[in-house]
Amino acid sequence: MLKRCYRAQESLVRYWAQQSVELCADIDDESLIEPKMAVEAAIERMGQDRRVVLIGASGCGKSELLAGMVGCPVLARVHPVHHYLRWRYLNNDGNAEHCRFLPEACLSGMELVNTRGCEQPSVAEAVAPLLPGADVVIAVVDAREVQASPVWAMMEPLPEEGGPACLVALTHTDALDAEHTVMLSETVRNLCRERLGRSLPVYQINPTHAALAEDFGNKVVAAMESSSGGLRAAIRETMKCGSDLLYKQGSVLKARDAVARTDSGFLQGIEQEIDNFLVRQMQGVKNCVLNYSAAAQRSMPRLIQHLKRSLGWFLSPVVLMRLEHYGPASENLYYRLVLDDVSNQQEELDKQFVVSCGGHWRSVRPRMKQTLQCEIGDFPAADLEAELQQLRNRLQSSLYEPFRGLKLRSAFTSLFKSQVDWMHFLVVCFCIALIVAGLLGFLAFDELAQMMLVAAGACWLLGSLIHFLVVRKICLLMRTSAEPLRESLTEQLDELVQDMIVSRVAAYRRLYTEPRQRVAAYETSLAPLQQRQSEIFRQLRSAAPRV
């Protein structure tokens, strides 16, 4: 009788193979990805329905034979309305046109395909895609019309190896005389060799005879399980893939055991190399501070140039109106200029630091892999650069302290405000002279009006000259403020730069945190993982079906 065998073994193998897959998450090793995917694919193939397809001409007895093999008469009374009909146990793909339910528990996980008369080209064309994926193809041949059966043409494309198991069921043999019946099986075998190039098992079946049909069903089951794509083969494939995965897991755990037993002196040696790296970095603190503090003097010419453009060369009411804003604006601009200079220097130093760290990382990676069996991967330059950016931001915010300590804003503000009185006086005199000149000209006192215009021009020229001298004085005074700022930066940047270098090396040191933690975790997690891997391997081996 048709049935799906090895259900208990299939369930056990699936469970323990799935356990080996879940163990990969706890071991967490990249080398397990490929064998893990192989196990998952094997589990999926093992769970697929076992397909049995019956093909033959109309009236050859396909439905009766299928009903006899299953022991369910209803199959003989329901014929395919369209090209084929799929019988399944409590499993429907939603296609009511081709799928029917069969309440036979022994058929759980099987798919029985009954076809219409395959002599019809449309039926043969629709059924052909089902044959390569079948486990067993039963060619039902009417003994009275062996040569004319359409099954030979349908089975010609099927490969001899790696394809479905093929059986030939001869029906209606009772309509032949005894002499023809005796020679019939050998005749069909010769026909198979002639048409298909191989010999197929041939059985004379009476579909209405329950015992014979059930015995033929047992032969179908045997053929299905002996084929390369049978359930037993799928179970063994899953067991093999699971065993390969477990062997790989055992190798990883064995390597970790060796790592756990390794002296921690290697990691201490890496720490010492980083400490030596820090010492070399600290030796350049003095030069770095001097370069940073010199930014105060390098930025002052740009500040003065900008200030000259803002103040202009001539006295004007616009400059008078803006004087109160020049103090804060000058300090902010000076701060930004110094900040940009320092930031550019620090960014260049950080690039050199990243290059140095990358070289050290590449020298450590093979040693780490060889000594501790730990793959630390490529140098995470992006992570280090992100932390260095945060350190630069912290340094930039700390640079404002010297500016606030020297009170440059108040000094610049008082310097510009001291110019308000004389500018205001000359601008008022200039405006009054222009107004008087206009009134006198309106009253036709042209000579007096011209004299007032000359007076207004004299006020403007005098104010412009004074403005020019004052601008020079302001620029000289501002240039002298660069030296106190440089000294203040030198004093405060020494500690900031040291902290910057220590933090920068600490950021690089943190990149080794994960490898250190991984190696340290081996001691606590290794024994349970080894015990679990061994138990899964033992259970998987014992669950496989015997030959």
C-alpha positions as CSV (number, residue, x, y, z in Angstrom):
1,M,0.0,0.0,0.0
2,L,1.2,3.5,-0.8
3,K,2.5,5.4,2.2
4,R,5.2,7.8,3.3
5,C,7.8,5.8,5.2
6,Y,10.4,6.9,7.8
7,R,8.1,9.5,9.3
8,A,9.6,9.0,12.8
9,Q,13.2,9.1,11.5
10,E,12.3,12.2,9.4
11,S,10.9,14.0,12.4
12,L,13.9,13.1,14.6
13,V,16.5,14.1,11.9
14,R,14.7,17.3,11.2
15,Y,14.6,18.2,14.9
16,W,18.3,17.5,15.6
17,A,19.4,19.1,12.3
18,Q,17.5,22.2,13.3
19,Q,19.2,22.1,16.6
20,S,22.6,22.1,14.9
21,V,21.4,25.2,12.9
22,E,20.3,27.0,16.1
23,L,23.7,26.2,17.7
24,C,25.4,28.3,15.0
25,A,23.8,31.5,16.6
26,D,25.5,30.7,19.9
27,I,28.9,29.8,18.4
28,D,28.8,32.9,16.1
29,D,31.4,32.1,13.5
30,E,31.4,33.3,9.9
31,S,32.8,29.9,8.7
32,L,29.5,28.2,9.7
33,I,27.3,30.3,7.4
34,E,27.7,28.1,4.3
35,P,27.2,24.6,6.0
36,K,24.3,26.1,7.9
37,M,22.6,27.1,4.7
38,A,23.2,23.6,3.3
39,V,21.5,22.1,6.3
40,E,18.5,24.4,6.0
41,A,18.2,23.6,2.3
42,A,18.4,19.8,3.0
43,I,15.7,20.2,5.7
44,E,13.4,21.9,3.2
45,R,14.0,19.2,0.6
46,M,13.3,16.5,3.1
47,G,10.0,18.0,4.0
48,Q,8.7,18.2,0.4
49,D,5.8,16.0,-0.6
50,R,6.7,12.6,-2.2
51,R,5.1,12.7,-5.7
52,V,3.8,9.7,-7.6
53,V,2.5,10.3,-11.1
54,L,0.4,7.9,-13.1
55,I,0.5,8.3,-16.9
56,G,-1.2,6.3,-19.6
57,A,-3.9,6.3,-22.3
58,S,-7.6,6.7,-21.7
59,G,-9.2,3.6,-20.3
60,C,-6.0,1.9,-19.3
61,G,-7.0,1.7,-15.6
62,K,-5.0,4.5,-14.0
63,S,-7.8,5.5,-11.5
64,E,-8.6,1.9,-10.6
65,L,-4.9,1.1,-10.0
66,L,-4.5,4.2,-7.9
67,A,-7.5,3.3,-5.8
68,G,-6.3,-0.2,-5.3
69,M,-2.8,0.9,-4.2
70,V,-4.3,3.4,-1.7
71,G,-7.1,1.1,-0.6
72,C,-9.7,3.9,-1.1
73,P,-12.4,3.2,-3.7
74,V,-13.3,6.8,-4.0
75,L,-10.2,7.4,-6.2
76,A,-11.6,5.1,-8.9
77,R,-14.9,7.1,-9.1
78,V,-13.3,10.6,-9.4
79,H,-11.6,11.1,-12.7
80,P,-9.6,14.2,-13.7
81,V,-11.8,16.8,-15.2
82,H,-8.9,18.7,-16.8
83,H,-5.4,17.5,-17.5
84,Y,-4.6,15.9,-14.2
85,L,-5.8,15.6,-10.6
86,R,-3.7,15.8,-7.4
87,W,-4.7,13.8,-4.3
88,R,-3.2,15.0,-1.0
89,Y,-3.8,14.4,2.7
90,L,-5.1,17.6,4.4
91,N,-3.0,19.7,2.1
92,N,-4.4,22.1,-0.4
93,D,-2.5,24.7,-2.5
94,G,-5.7,26.6,-3.1
95,N,-6.1,25.3,-6.7
96,A,-9.5,23.5,-6.6
97,E,-9.2,22.7,-10.3
98,H,-6.3,20.3,-9.8
99,C,-6.2,19.5,-6.0
100,R,-8.4,17.1,-4.0
101,F,-8.4,16.1,-0.3
102,L,-7.7,12.5,0.6
103,P,-8.4,11.6,4.2
104,E,-5.8,8.8,4.5
105,A,-3.3,9.5,7.3
106,C,-0.7,7.1,5.7
107,L,-0.6,9.5,2.7
108,S,0.4,12.5,4.8
109,G,3.3,14.2,3.0
110,M,2.5,12.5,-0.3
111,E,1.1,13.7,-3.6
112,L,-0.7,11.3,-6.0
113,V,-1.2,12.6,-9.5
114,N,-3.8,11.0,-11.7
115,T,-3.9,12.1,-15.3
116,R,-6.3,12.0,-18.1
117,G,-5.6,10.2,-21.4
118,C,-2.1,11.1,-22.2
119,E,-2.6,10.4,-25.9
120,Q,-4.1,13.9,-26.0
121,P,-1.3,16.4,-26.8
122,S,-2.7,19.0,-24.4
123,V,-2.6,16.5,-21.6
124,A,0.9,15.3,-22.4
125,E,2.1,18.9,-22.5
126,A,0.5,19.8,-19.2
127,V,1.8,16.7,-17.4
128,A,5.3,16.8,-18.7
129,P,6.6,19.5,-16.2
130,L,5.4,17.3,-13.3
131,L,7.5,14.3,-14.2
132,P,11.1,15.5,-13.6
133,G,10.2,16.5,-10.0
134,A,8.3,13.2,-9.3
135,D,9.7,10.5,-7.1
136,V,8.0,7.7,-9.0
137,V,6.5,7.7,-12.5
138,I,4.1,4.8,-13.1
139,A,3.5,4.1,-16.8
140,V,0.1,2.3,-17.0
141,V,0.0,0.4,-20.3
142,D,-2.9,-1.4,-21.7
143,A,-1.6,-4.8,-22.6
144,R,-3.7,-4.9,-25.7
145,E,-2.1,-1.7,-27.1
146,V,1.5,-1.8,-25.9
147,Q,3.1,-0.3,-29.0
148,A,0.5,2.5,-29.3
149,S,0.8,3.7,-25.6
150,P,1.7,7.4,-25.3
151,V,3.9,6.7,-22.2
152,W,7.0,5.9,-24.2
153,A,7.2,9.3,-25.8
154,M,6.6,11.0,-22.4
155,M,9.3,9.1,-20.6
156,E,12.0,9.5,-23.2
157,P,13.2,12.9,-21.8
158,L,13.6,11.5,-18.3
159,P,17.2,10.8,-17.3
160,E,18.3,7.3,-16.3
161,E,20.2,8.6,-13.3
162,G,19.1,11.4,-11.0
163,G,15.5,11.3,-12.3
164,P,12.4,9.7,-10.9
165,A,12.0,5.9,-10.5
166,C,10.0,4.5,-13.4
167,L,7.7,1.5,-13.3
168,V,5.6,-0.1,-16.0
169,A,2.2,-1.5,-14.9
170,L,0.5,-3.7,-17.5
171,T,-3.3,-3.8,-17.2
172,H,-6.0,-5.7,-19.0
173,T,-3.8,-8.8,-19.3
174,D,-6.8,-11.0,-18.7
175,A,-8.0,-10.1,-22.3
176,L,-4.9,-11.9,-23.8
177,D,-4.4,-15.6,-24.2
178,A,-2.0,-17.4,-22.0
179,E,0.8,-17.6,-24.6
180,H,0.9,-13.8,-25.1
181,T,0.6,-13.2,-21.3
182,V,3.7,-15.3,-20.6
183,M,5.8,-13.4,-23.2
184,L,4.3,-10.0,-22.5
185,S,6.6,-8.8,-19.8
186,E,9.8,-9.7,-21.8
187,T,8.3,-8.0,-24.8
188,V,7.7,-4.8,-22.9
189,R,11.2,-4.9,-21.4
190,N,12.7,-5.1,-24.9
191,L,10.4,-2.2,-26.0
192,C,11.8,-0.2,-23.1
193,R,15.4,-0.8,-24.1
194,E,14.5,0.0,-27.7
195,R,12.5,3.2,-27.0
196,L,14.1,4.5,-23.7
197,G,17.6,3.0,-23.9
198,R,17.2,1.2,-20.5
199,S,15.3,-1.6,-18.9
200,L,12.4,-0.8,-16.5
201,P,10.6,-3.0,-13.9
202,V,7.5,-4.4,-15.5
203,Y,4.5,-5.7,-13.5
204,Q,1.3,-7.3,-14.7
205,I,-1.4,-5.8,-12.6
206,N,-5.1,-6.4,-12.1
207,P,-6.3,-3.1,-10.6
208,T,-9.6,-4.6,-9.4
209,H,-7.7,-7.3,-7.4
210,A,-7.1,-5.7,-4.0
211,A,-4.2,-7.9,-2.9
212,L,-2.4,-7.5,-6.2
213,A,-2.9,-3.7,-6.2
214,E,-1.8,-3.4,-2.6
215,D,1.3,-5.5,-3.4
216,F,2.1,-3.2,-6.3
217,G,1.7,-0.3,-4.0
218,N,4.4,-1.8,-1.8
219,K,6.7,-2.1,-4.9
220,V,6.1,1.5,-5.6
221,V,7.1,2.5,-2.1
222,A,10.2,0.4,-2.4
223,A,11.1,2.1,-5.7
224,M,10.4,5.5,-4.2
225,E,12.7,4.9,-1.3
226,S,15.5,3.3,-3.4
227,S,15.6,6.3,-5.8
228,S,18.2,9.0,-5.5
229,G,15.5,11.5,-4.7
230,G,13.6,9.3,-2.2
231,L,12.7,10.2,1.4
232,R,15.4,7.9,2.8
233,A,18.0,9.6,0.5
234,A,16.7,13.0,1.6
235,I,16.9,12.0,5.3
236,R,20.5,10.8,4.8
237,E,21.4,14.0,2.9
238,T,20.0,16.1,5.8
239,M,21.9,13.9,8.3
240,K,25.1,14.3,6.2
241,C,24.8,18.1,6.0
242,G,24.0,18.2,9.7
243,S,27.0,16.1,10.5
244,D,29.2,18.3,8.3
245,L,27.9,21.4,10.1
246,L,28.5,19.7,13.5
247,Y,32.0,18.7,12.5
248,K,32.7,22.3,11.5
249,Q,31.3,23.5,14.8
250,G,33.5,21.0,16.6
251,S,36.5,22.4,14.8
252,V,35.6,25.9,15.8
253,L,35.1,25.0,19.4
254,K,38.3,23.0,19.4
255,A,40.2,26.0,18.1
256,R,38.5,28.2,20.8
257,D,39.6,25.7,23.4
258,A,43.1,26.1,22.3
259,V,42.7,29.9,22.5
260,A,41.3,29.6,26.0
261,R,44.4,27.7,27.0
262,T,46.7,30.1,25.4
263,D,48.7,32.4,27.7
264,S,47.3,35.9,28.0
265,G,50.7,37.3,27.3
266,F,49.9,37.8,23.7
267,L,47.1,40.3,24.4
268,Q,49.4,42.0,27.0
269,G,51.9,42.3,24.2
270,I,49.4,44.1,22.0
271,E,48.5,46.4,24.9
272,Q,52.3,47.1,25.3
273,E,52.6,48.0,21.7
274,I,49.7,50.5,22.0
275,D,51.3,52.0,25.1
276,N,54.5,52.5,23.2
277,F,52.5,54.1,20.4
278,L,51.0,56.5,23.0
279,V,54.5,57.4,24.3
280,R,55.7,58.3,20.8
281,Q,52.6,60.4,20.3
282,M,53.2,62.3,23.6
283,Q,56.6,63.2,22.5
284,G,55.1,65.5,19.9
285,V,52.9,67.4,22.3
286,K,55.2,70.5,22.6
287,N,55.5,71.0,18.9
288,C,51.8,70.5,18.4
289,V,51.0,73.1,21.1
290,L,53.4,75.6,19.5
291,N,51.8,75.2,16.1
292,Y,48.3,75.6,17.5
293,S,49.2,78.7,19.5
294,A,50.9,80.2,16.5
295,A,47.5,80.2,14.9
296,A,46.7,83.4,16.9
297,Q,49.4,85.3,15.0
298,R,48.7,83.6,11.7
299,S,45.0,84.6,11.9
300,M,45.6,88.2,12.9
301,P,46.5,89.5,9.4
302,R,43.3,88.1,7.9
303,L,41.3,89.7,10.7
304,I,42.9,93.1,10.1
305,Q,42.4,92.8,6.4
306,H,38.7,92.1,6.9
307,L,38.5,95.0,9.4
308,K,40.0,97.4,7.0
309,R,37.5,96.5,4.3
310,S,34.7,97.0,6.8
311,L,35.8,100.3,8.1
312,G,36.8,101.7,4.7
313,W,39.1,104.5,3.9
314,F,36.8,107.5,4.4
315,L,34.5,108.7,7.1
316,S,30.9,107.8,6.6
317,P,27.7,107.7,8.7
318,V,27.4,104.0,8.0
319,V,30.6,103.2,9.8
320,L,29.4,105.4,12.7
321,M,26.2,103.4,12.9
322,R,28.1,100.0,12.9
323,L,30.8,100.8,15.5
324,E,29.0,99.2,18.4
325,H,28.9,95.9,16.5
326,Y,32.5,95.8,15.5
327,G,33.7,94.6,18.9
328,P,31.7,91.3,19.1
329,A,32.1,90.7,15.4
330,S,35.9,91.1,15.5
331,E,36.2,88.7,18.4
332,N,33.9,86.1,16.7
333,L,35.8,86.4,13.5
334,Y,39.1,86.1,15.2
335,Y,37.9,83.0,17.1
336,R,36.7,81.4,13.9
337,L,39.9,82.1,12.1
338,V,42.0,80.6,14.9
339,L,39.6,77.7,15.2
340,D,39.8,76.9,11.5
341,D,43.6,77.0,11.6
342,V,43.7,74.7,14.6
343,S,41.0,72.3,13.2
344,N,42.9,72.0,9.9
345,Q,46.1,71.1,11.7
346,Q,44.3,68.6,14.0
347,E,42.5,67.0,11.0
348,E,45.7,66.5,9.2
349,L,47.3,64.9,12.4
350,D,44.2,62.7,12.8
351,K,44.6,61.4,9.2
352,Q,48.2,60.5,9.9
353,F,47.1,58.9,13.1
354,V,44.5,56.7,11.3
355,V,47.1,55.7,8.8
356,S,49.5,54.6,11.6
357,C,46.7,52.7,13.4
358,G,45.8,51.0,10.1
359,G,49.4,49.8,9.7
360,H,49.5,48.5,13.3
361,W,46.1,46.8,12.9
362,R,47.2,45.0,9.7
363,S,50.3,43.7,11.6
364,V,48.2,42.5,14.5
365,R,45.5,40.8,12.4
366,P,47.5,37.8,11.2
367,R,49.2,37.4,14.6
368,M,45.8,37.4,16.3
369,K,44.5,34.8,13.8
370,Q,47.5,32.5,14.2
371,T,47.9,32.7,17.9
372,L,44.3,33.1,19.2
373,Q,42.4,31.8,16.2
374,C,40.4,35.1,16.3
375,E,39.6,36.9,13.1
376,I,39.4,40.7,13.9
377,G,38.5,41.6,10.3
378,D,39.5,44.7,8.3
379,F,40.6,47.8,10.0
380,P,37.5,49.8,11.1
381,A,38.8,53.2,9.9
382,A,35.3,54.7,9.8
383,D,34.6,53.9,13.4
384,L,37.9,55.4,14.5
385,E,37.4,58.5,12.4
386,A,33.9,59.1,13.9
387,E,35.5,59.1,17.4
388,L,38.3,61.4,16.3
389,Q,35.6,63.8,14.9
390,Q,34.0,63.9,18.4
391,L,37.4,64.6,20.0
392,R,38.0,67.5,17.5
393,N,34.7,69.0,18.4
394,R,35.6,68.8,22.0
395,L,38.9,70.5,21.3
396,Q,37.2,73.3,19.3
397,S,34.8,74.1,22.2
398,S,37.7,74.2,24.6
399,L,39.5,76.9,22.5
400,Y,37.0,79.6,23.4
401,E,38.3,79.6,27.0
402,P,41.4,81.6,26.2
403,F,39.3,84.2,24.3
404,R,37.0,84.5,27.2
405,G,39.9,84.8,29.7
406,L,41.6,87.6,27.8
407,K,38.3,89.5,27.5
408,L,39.0,90.4,23.9
409,R,35.4,91.3,23.2
410,S,35.3,94.0,25.8
411,A,38.7,95.3,24.7
412,F,37.6,95.5,21.1
413,T,34.3,97.0,22.0
414,S,35.8,99.8,24.1
415,L,38.3,100.5,21.4
416,F,35.6,101.1,18.8
417,K,33.4,103.0,21.1
418,S,36.2,105.5,21.9
419,Q,35.9,106.7,18.3
420,V,32.2,107.6,18.5
421,D,32.6,111.1,19.9
422,W,34.9,112.6,17.3
423,M,33.1,110.8,14.4
424,H,29.8,112.0,15.7
425,F,31.1,115.6,16.0
426,L,32.6,115.7,12.5
427,V,29.6,114.0,10.9
428,V,27.3,116.6,12.6
429,C,29.5,119.5,11.5
430,F,29.5,118.1,7.9
431,C,25.7,117.8,7.9
432,I,25.1,121.2,9.4
433,A,27.5,122.8,6.9
434,L,25.6,121.1,4.0
435,I,22.2,122.3,5.4
436,V,23.4,125.9,5.8
437,A,24.9,125.9,2.4
438,G,21.6,124.7,1.0
439,L,19.6,127.4,2.8
440,L,22.1,130.2,1.7
441,G,22.0,129.0,-1.9
442,F,18.2,129.0,-1.7
443,L,18.3,132.7,-0.5
444,A,20.7,133.5,-3.4
445,F,23.7,134.1,-1.1
446,D,25.9,132.1,-3.5
447,E,29.3,133.2,-2.1
448,L,28.3,132.3,1.5
449,A,26.8,129.0,0.2
450,Q,30.1,128.1,-1.5
451,M,32.0,128.9,1.6
452,M,29.8,126.6,3.6
453,L,30.3,123.8,1.0
454,V,34.0,124.3,1.3
455,A,33.7,124.0,5.1
456,A,31.6,120.8,4.8
457,G,34.3,119.4,2.5
458,A,37.0,120.4,4.9
459,C,35.1,118.6,7.7
460,W,34.8,115.5,5.6
461,L,38.4,115.5,4.5
462,L,39.6,116.1,8.1
463,G,37.3,113.3,9.3
464,S,38.6,110.9,6.6
465,L,42.2,111.7,7.5
466,I,41.5,111.1,11.2
467,H,39.6,108.0,10.3
468,F,42.5,106.7,8.3
469,L,44.9,107.3,11.2
470,V,42.5,105.8,13.7
471,V,42.1,102.6,11.5
472,R,45.9,102.2,11.5
473,K,46.0,102.7,15.2
474,I,43.2,100.1,15.7
475,C,45.0,97.6,13.5
476,L,48.2,98.1,15.5
477,L,46.4,97.7,18.8
478,M,44.7,94.6,17.6
479,R,47.9,93.1,16.3
480,T,49.4,93.5,19.8
481,S,46.6,91.4,21.2
482,A,47.8,88.4,19.3
483,E,50.8,87.9,21.5
484,P,48.9,87.6,24.8
485,L,46.4,85.2,23.1
486,R,49.3,83.1,21.8
487,E,50.8,82.8,25.3
488,S,47.3,82.0,26.8
489,L,46.8,79.3,24.1
490,T,50.2,77.9,24.8
491,E,49.4,77.5,28.5
492,Q,45.9,76.1,28.1
493,L,46.5,73.9,25.0
494,D,49.3,71.9,26.6
495,E,46.8,70.0,28.8
496,L,44.1,69.9,26.1
497,V,46.5,68.4,23.5
498,Q,47.7,65.8,26.0
499,D,44.2,64.8,26.8
500,M,43.4,64.8,23.0
501,I,46.3,62.4,22.3
502,V,45.4,60.1,25.3
503,S,41.8,60.0,24.2
504,R,42.8,59.4,20.6
505,V,44.9,56.4,21.5
506,A,42.2,55.1,23.8
507,A,39.8,55.2,20.9
508,Y,42.1,53.0,18.9
509,R,42.6,50.7,21.9
510,R,38.8,50.3,22.2
511,L,38.7,48.7,18.8
512,Y,40.3,45.6,20.4
513,T,37.6,45.4,23.0
514,E,35.4,43.0,21.0
515,P,38.3,40.5,20.3
516,R,39.4,40.7,24.0
517,Q,35.8,40.1,25.2
518,R,35.4,37.3,22.7
519,V,38.5,35.5,23.9
520,A,37.6,36.0,27.5
521,A,34.1,34.6,26.9
522,Y,35.5,31.3,25.6
523,E,36.3,30.1,29.1
524,T,32.8,30.5,30.3
525,S,30.8,29.5,27.2
526,L,33.0,26.8,25.8
527,A,32.2,23.8,27.9
528,P,28.3,24.1,27.5
529,L,28.7,24.6,23.8
530,Q,31.0,21.5,23.5
531,Q,28.6,19.4,25.5
532,R,25.6,20.6,23.4
533,Q,27.4,20.0,20.1
534,S,28.4,16.5,21.2
535,E,24.8,15.6,22.2
536,I,23.3,16.9,19.0
537,F,25.8,15.0,16.9
538,R,25.1,11.7,18.8
539,Q,21.3,12.1,18.5
540,L,21.5,13.0,14.8
541,R,23.6,9.9,14.0
542,S,21.2,7.6,15.9
543,A,18.1,9.1,14.2
544,A,19.1,8.2,10.7
545,P,17.2,5.2,9.1
546,R,19.1,1.9,8.8
547,V,19.8,0.3,5.5
